[in-house]
Amino acid sequence: MIPINTQVIKKDGKEQFVVLQYEDFLKLQKELACYDDLRTLREAKKEEQNAPSVSFEEAKTILNI
């Protein structure tokens, strides 16, 4: 978990808003983007888990490498 400095603002005695430094906001955005990429990759791997495949050696033979 990345450390971020926040300030909580209350309205009517309830926590309503959070203020954070711009640098921390950028860190949070980057972490969320990485998480989204990881989630997308895991979904794609799950969808393709039963797809036919060939070994690296077979691929080299097919491609005449």
Backbone as CSV, one residue per row, in Angstrom:
resi,resn,N_x,N_y,N_z,CA_x,CA_y,CA_z,C_x,C_y,C_z
1,MET,0.850,-1.176,0.000,0.000,0.000,0.000,0.891,1.232,0.000
2,ILE,0.518,2.197,-0.802,1.313,3.417,-0.860,0.851,4.384,0.223
3,PRO,1.799,4.999,0.896,1.409,5.971,1.928,0.947,7.277,1.282
4,ILE,-0.195,7.766,1.715,-0.688,9.059,1.229,-1.121,9.898,2.419
5,ASN,-0.935,11.187,2.273,-1.343,12.125,3.312,-2.697,12.703,2.925
6,THR,-3.668,12.569,3.808,-5.005,13.065,3.509,-5.508,13.963,4.627
7,GLN,-6.476,14.755,4.273,-7.192,15.565,5.257,-8.678,15.287,5.043
8,VAL,-9.352,14.874,6.096,-10.772,14.556,6.013,-11.570,15.786,6.429
9,ILE,-12.574,16.097,5.633,-13.457,17.230,5.924,-14.819,16.684,6.300
10,LYS,-15.321,17.156,7.407,-16.625,16.700,7.894,-17.697,17.733,7.577
11,LYS,-18.895,17.206,7.366,-20.063,18.048,7.144,-21.173,17.460,7.998
12,ASP,-21.751,18.288,8.833,-22.788,17.827,9.762,-22.285,16.681,10.637
13,GLY,-20.999,16.735,11.020,-20.422,15.728,11.900,-20.056,14.421,11.223
14,LYS,-20.283,14.317,9.907,-19.965,13.087,9.177,-18.836,13.354,8.189
15,GLU,-17.965,12.373,8.021,-16.892,12.499,7.048,-17.494,12.559,5.647
16,GLN,-17.182,13.628,4.917,-17.789,13.830,3.605,-16.778,13.924,2.468
17,PHE,-15.610,14.510,2.732,-14.643,14.760,1.665,-13.234,14.425,2.141
18,VAL,-12.371,14.152,1.185,-10.960,13.920,1.479,-10.138,14.813,0.561
19,VAL,-9.180,15.499,1.139,-8.262,16.333,0.377,-6.893,15.673,0.459
20,LEU,-6.214,15.584,-0.695,-4.886,15.009,-0.682,-3.957,15.817,-1.573
21,GLN,-2.669,15.667,-1.333,-1.687,16.382,-2.136,-1.738,15.864,-3.567
22,TYR,-1.419,16.753,-4.508,-1.479,16.388,-5.919,-0.549,15.214,-6.227
23,GLU,0.651,15.198,-5.640,1.588,14.087,-5.855,0.980,12.767,-5.401
24,ASP,0.289,12.781,-4.265,-0.367,11.573,-3.779,-1.504,11.157,-4.710
25,PHE,-2.212,12.127,-5.244,-3.275,11.846,-6.218,-2.700,11.132,-7.436
26,LEU,-1.560,11.618,-7.931,-0.931,10.990,-9.094,-0.481,9.568,-8.774
27,LYS,0.068,9.358,-7.573,0.459,8.009,-7.152,-0.754,7.079,-7.126
28,LEU,-1.845,7.580,-6.593,-3.076,6.796,-6.511,-3.597,6.449,-7.896
29,GLN,-3.561,7.412,-8.806,-3.997,7.159,-10.181,-3.154,6.066,-10.826
30,LYS,-1.841,6.142,-10.616,-0.944,5.154,-11.206,-1.224,3.762,-10.643
31,GLU,-1.409,3.674,-9.338,-1.709,2.387,-8.704,-3.020,1.812,-9.225
32,LEU,-4.024,2.661,-9.378,-5.310,2.186,-9.893,-5.196,1.712,-11.331
33,ALA,-4.393,2.395,-12.129,-4.192,1.973,-13.517,-3.501,0.609,-13.557
34,CYS,-2.496,0.418,-12.693,-1.801,-0.874,-12.639,-2.762,-1.980,-12.206
35,TYR,-3.593,-1.680,-11.218,-4.565,-2.663,-10.756,-5.543,-3.024,-11.873
36,ASP,-5.985,-2.016,-12.605,-6.926,-2.260,-13.698,-6.279,-3.130,-14.774
37,ASP,-5.013,-2.859,-15.090,-4.292,-3.683,-16.067,-4.184,-5.124,-15.586
38,LEU,-3.870,-5.312,-14.315,-3.749,-6.655,-13.746,-5.083,-7.391,-13.803
39,ARG,-6.158,-6.696,-13.465,-7.485,-7.304,-13.500,-7.854,-7.717,-14.930
40,THR,-7.554,-6.855,-15.895,-7.836,-7.156,-17.296,-7.027,-8.366,-17.759
41,LEU,-5.761,-8.418,-17.374,-4.903,-9.555,-17.734,-5.440,-10.852,-17.147
42,ARG,-5.842,-10.819,-15.887,-6.380,-12.031,-15.249,-7.659,-12.495,-15.930
43,GLU,-8.519,-11.561,-16.326,-9.754,-11.925,-17.026,-9.433,-12.562,-18.368
44,ALA,-8.472,-11.990,-19.087,-8.093,-12.531,-20.398,-7.503,-13.931,-20.256
45,LYS,-6.653,-14.125,-19.251,-6.068,-15.447,-19.033,-7.141,-16.470,-18.695
46,LYS,-8.119,-16.056,-17.906,-9.197,-16.967,-17.527,-10.024,-17.356,-18.754
47,GLU,-10.305,-16.386,-19.627,-11.082,-16.664,-20.836,-10.339,-17.598,-21.784
48,GLU,-9.014,-17.496,-21.806,-8.209,-18.275,-22.749,-7.611,-19.540,-22.156
49,GLN,-7.979,-19.877,-20.920,-7.323,-21.010,-20.257,-7.512,-22.335,-20.975
50,ASN,-8.590,-22.502,-21.716,-8.839,-23.761,-22.422,-8.565,-23.662,-23.924
51,ALA,-8.004,-22.548,-24.363,-7.713,-22.368,-25.785,-6.565,-23.287,-26.197
52,PRO,-6.610,-23.783,-27.413,-5.514,-24.639,-27.868,-4.215,-23.828,-27.933
53,SER,-3.106,-24.509,-27.680,-1.821,-23.820,-27.702,-0.751,-24.742,-28.262
54,VAL,0.394,-24.157,-28.580,1.543,-24.925,-29.044,2.751,-24.512,-28.213
55,SER,3.701,-25.397,-28.116,4.914,-25.090,-27.362,5.775,-24.104,-28.151
56,PHE,6.752,-23.550,-27.480,7.666,-22.616,-28.127,8.406,-23.309,-29.270
57,GLU,8.827,-24.531,-29.032,9.543,-25.293,-30.064,8.642,-25.543,-31.277
58,GLU,7.380,-25.884,-31.036,6.444,-26.097,-32.145,6.222,-24.804,-32.924
59,ALA,6.117,-23.697,-32.216,5.915,-22.396,-32.871,7.102,-22.056,-33.758
60,LYS,8.320,-22.335,-33.278,9.518,-22.067,-34.075,9.505,-22.914,-35.350
61,THR,9.078,-24.163,-35.231,9.002,-25.045,-36.394,7.971,-24.528,-37.391
62,ILE,6.812,-24.147,-36.887,5.734,-23.639,-37.752,6.184,-22.387,-38.495
63,LEU,6.910,-21.530,-37.812,7.344,-20.260,-38.379,8.688,-20.349,-39.097
64,ASN,9.258,-21.562,-39.167,10.548,-21.792,-39.802,11.644,-20.917,-39.211
65,ILE,11.687,-20.877,-37.908,12.720,-20.058,-37.225,13.820,-20.972,-36.736
